[in-house]
Amino acid sequence: MPPRFSRPCRQLGRAPRPSCPGRVLGGRARTARNWPGGAAPDGSYRVSATGQDVLDLIEALGREQADLIGHDLGARAAYAAASLAATRVRKLVGMAVPYGPQARTAFITNGDQQRRSWYMFFFQTPMAEAAIELDNFAFIDRLWREWSPGYELPDAERVALKETLRVPGVLTEILGYYRQLFTPPADEAARTLETRASGAITVPSLYLHGADDNCMSVELSDGMDAQFTNGFERIVVPGAGHFLHLEQPKTVSDHILGFLNN
């Protein structure tokens, strides 16, 4: 889903592909509202909007149901899709961003997570674009180092990422996801839809989190099972940070395929 300063198609393409083409939708790669450029048509980067995009994609592909796999904000979009229309989702896989009130309240109550999420708060300011672009996007290199310690993004992919961020309008539109993150919509109907998109999830679900993730603490996924009413499994992947599907592609792929094919 929304490119969190990454190349979504390349990332998802790293792990061995499932032997069920057309059945699994890469949650980040296919429905980003501003990918590869341009503003969201309705101006919304909220979870209800990205979740509905996922549902619209399922319909556009002529499918009654799909298995959803999402990483980071893409996981959040997948959760929203399952919450909005559970009948359209067969199974759900989320990675790196937990679901539930414990994750939301951490921004208020958890000092360690506040420090990890400093960039989200900084992105609310008008200084963000200039700071990110400075010194050939050194800001982005720093985030990758912090979020996945020990992992080095290949040079070709780093170049491609920065080329994408240089496209006029792309950076500001990516920041739109963060700038709408903490402020509820003014319209009552939109607020109701946001609540629906954050409800209990009634489809079988798997959650994966890197043990060394310095973007979102693995502890924020404690208690996630309370939000899932039809089967839930959490797996913490050793030796992996935030981009666990790049750092441990076979391990992550094996877990996902085992879940989807069971």
C-alpha positions in Angstrom: 0.0 0.0 0.0 1.3 3.5 0.5 5.0 3.6 -0.2 6.6 4.1 3.2 9.8 5.4 1.5 10.2 2.0 -0.2 9.8 0.3 -3.6 6.7 -1.9 -2.9 6.7 -4.0 -6.0 10.4 -4.8 -5.6 10.0 -5.6 -2.0 7.1 -8.0 -2.4 8.8 -9.5 -5.4 11.9 -10.6 -3.4 10.3 -13.6 -1.7 9.4 -16.7 -3.6 5.9 -16.2 -5.1 3.0 -18.3 -4.0 1.8 -21.1 -6.3 -1.6 -19.5 -6.5 -1.4 -16.6 -9.1 -4.3 -14.2 -9.0 -5.4 -15.4 -5.5 -3.0 -13.3 -3.4 -2.9 -9.5 -3.6 0.2 -7.7 -2.5 -1.3 -5.2 -0.2 1.2 -2.5 -0.7 2.1 -2.9 -4.4 -1.2 -2.6 -6.1 -3.5 0.0 -4.7 -1.4 3.0 -3.4 -3.6 6.1 -3.8 -0.7 8.2 -5.1 1.5 5.6 -6.8 3.5 6.3 -8.9 2.5 10.0 -8.7 -0.4 12.4 -8.4 -2.8 13.1 -5.6 -5.5 10.8 -4.3 -8.6 11.5 -6.3 -10.8 12.2 -3.3 -7.9 13.7 -1.2 -8.2 11.0 1.4 -5.3 8.9 2.7 -7.2 7.5 5.6 -7.5 3.8 6.3 -11.1 3.6 5.2 -10.1 5.0 1.8 -7.1 2.6 1.3 -9.2 -0.3 2.6 -11.9 0.5 0.1 -9.3 0.7 -2.6 -8.3 -2.9 -1.8 -11.9 -4.0 -2.1 -12.3 -2.1 -5.4 -9.3 -3.9 -6.7 -10.7 -7.3 -5.8 -13.9 -6.4 -7.6 -12.0 -5.1 -10.7 -10.1 -8.3 -10.9 -13.4 -10.2 -11.1 -12.8 -12.0 -7.8 -15.3 -12.8 -5.2 -12.6 -13.2 -2.6 -8.9 -12.6 -2.2 -6.1 -13.4 0.3 -4.6 -10.1 1.4 -0.9 -9.6 2.3 0.1 -6.2 3.6 3.3 -4.7 5.1 3.3 -1.6 7.2 0.6 0.9 6.2 -0.3 -1.8 3.6 -1.1 -4.0 6.5 -3.4 -1.3 7.9 -5.2 -1.1 4.5 -5.6 -4.9 4.5 -7.0 -4.8 8.0 -9.4 -2.1 7.0 -10.6 -4.0 3.9 -11.3 -7.1 6.1 -13.1 -5.0 8.6 -15.2 -3.2 6.0 -16.2 -6.3 4.0 -15.1 -9.6 5.5 -16.9 -11.6 2.9 -14.4 -10.4 0.2 -11.4 -11.6 2.2 -10.5 -15.3 2.5 -7.4 -14.9 4.6 -5.3 -12.0 5.9 -1.6 -11.6 6.5 -0.2 -8.4 8.2 3.4 -7.5 8.7 5.3 -4.9 10.8 2.3 -2.7 11.9 0.1 -4.2 14.7 -3.6 -3.9 14.8 -5.8 -2.8 17.7 -6.1 -0.1 20.4 -2.8 -1.1 22.1 -1.0 0.1 19.0 -2.9 3.4 18.8 -2.5 4.3 22.5 1.2 3.6 22.4 1.7 7.0 20.7 0.3 8.6 24.0 1.5 6.2 26.7 4.7 4.5 25.5 7.8 6.7 25.6 9.9 4.2 23.7 7.4 4.1 20.8 7.2 7.9 20.8 10.9 8.0 20.2 10.7 5.4 17.5 7.8 7.3 15.8 9.5 10.7 16.0 9.4 11.0 12.2 5.6 10.7 12.1 5.3 13.8 14.3 8.0 15.6 12.3 6.1 14.9 9.1 3.2 17.1 10.4 5.5 20.2 10.0 6.1 22.2 6.8 9.8 21.5 7.2 9.5 17.8 6.4 9.8 17.9 2.6 13.0 20.0 2.6 14.5 17.8 5.4 13.8 14.6 3.5 15.2 15.8 0.2 18.4 17.2 1.8 21.8 15.6 0.8 20.3 13.1 -1.7 17.6 11.9 0.7 20.0 11.1 3.5 16.9 11.2 5.8 15.6 8.1 4.0 18.9 6.3 4.4 18.8 7.0 8.1 15.3 5.6 8.5 16.3 2.4 6.7 19.3 2.0 9.0 17.2 2.6 12.1 14.3 0.4 11.2 16.2 -2.6 9.9 19.6 -2.6 11.7 22.1 -4.8 9.9 20.2 -4.8 6.6 21.6 -2.9 3.6 19.3 -2.0 0.8 20.9 -2.9 -2.6 22.3 0.1 -4.4 20.1 -0.4 -7.4 17.0 -0.4 -5.3 18.1 2.6 -3.3 18.7 4.5 -6.5 15.3 3.5 -7.8 13.6 4.5 -4.5 15.2 8.0 -4.6 14.3 8.5 -8.3 10.7 7.8 -7.4 10.8 10.3 -4.5 12.1 13.0 -6.9 9.1 12.8 -9.1 7.2 16.1 -8.6 4.4 15.7 -6.1 5.2 12.2 -4.9 6.9 13.1 -1.6 4.1 15.5 -0.6 1.5 12.9 -1.4 3.3 10.2 0.6 3.4 12.6 3.5 -0.4 12.9 3.2 -0.8 9.5 4.8 1.0 10.8 7.9 -0.7 14.2 7.9 -4.1 12.6 8.2 -3.0 10.0 10.7 -3.8 11.8 13.9 -6.6 14.1 13.0 -10.1 12.6 12.6 -12.1 13.7 9.6 -14.5 16.6 10.1 -17.4 14.9 8.4 -19.5 12.7 10.7 -20.1 10.1 8.0 -16.4 9.9 7.3 -15.7 9.4 11.0 -18.3 6.6 11.2 -16.6 4.9 8.2 -13.2 5.2 9.9 -14.6 3.5 12.9 -16.0 0.6 10.8 -12.6 0.3 9.1 -11.0 -0.3 12.6 -13.4 -2.9 13.9 -13.0 -6.5 14.8 -11.6 -8.8 12.1 -13.5 -12.0 11.4 -11.3 -13.7 8.8 -8.4 -16.1 9.6 -5.3 -14.0 10.1 -1.5 -14.3 10.4 0.7 -11.5 11.8 4.5 -11.4 11.3 6.9 -9.0 13.1 10.7 -8.7 13.0 12.2 -9.2 16.5 14.6 -6.3 15.8 12.1 -3.8 14.4 13.1 -0.3 15.5 10.2 1.3 13.7 7.3 -0.4 15.5 8.2 -2.3 18.7 7.2 -6.0 18.6 5.6 -5.5 22.0 2.9 -3.4 20.4 1.5 -6.6 18.9 0.9 -8.1 22.4 -2.8 -8.6 22.8 -3.6 -8.4 19.1 -5.6 -11.6 19.2 -8.4 -9.9 21.0 -9.3 -8.1 17.8 -9.5 -11.3 15.7 -12.5 -13.5 16.1 -11.9 -16.3 13.6 -8.4 -17.5 14.2 -5.2 -15.6 14.7 -1.5 -16.5 14.9 1.4 -14.1 15.6 5.0 -15.0 14.6 8.0 -13.0 15.7 10.8 -13.5 13.1 14.3 -13.6 14.7 17.1 -11.7 13.1 14.8 -9.3 11.2 13.9 -5.7 11.5 11.1 -3.7 10.0 11.6 -4.9 6.4 11.4 -8.6 7.5 10.3 -9.8 4.1 13.6 -8.5 2.6 15.8 -9.5 5.5 14.4 -13.1 5.9 12.5 -13.7 2.6 12.4 -17.5 2.7 11.3 -17.6 6.3 8.6 -15.0 5.8 7.4 -16.7 2.5 7.3 -20.1 4.2 5.2 -18.8 7.0 2.8 -17.1 4.6 2.5 -20.0 2.2 1.9 -22.4 5.1 -0.9 -20.2 6.4 -2.6 -19.6 3.0 -2.4 -23.3 1.9 -3.5 -24.8 5.2 
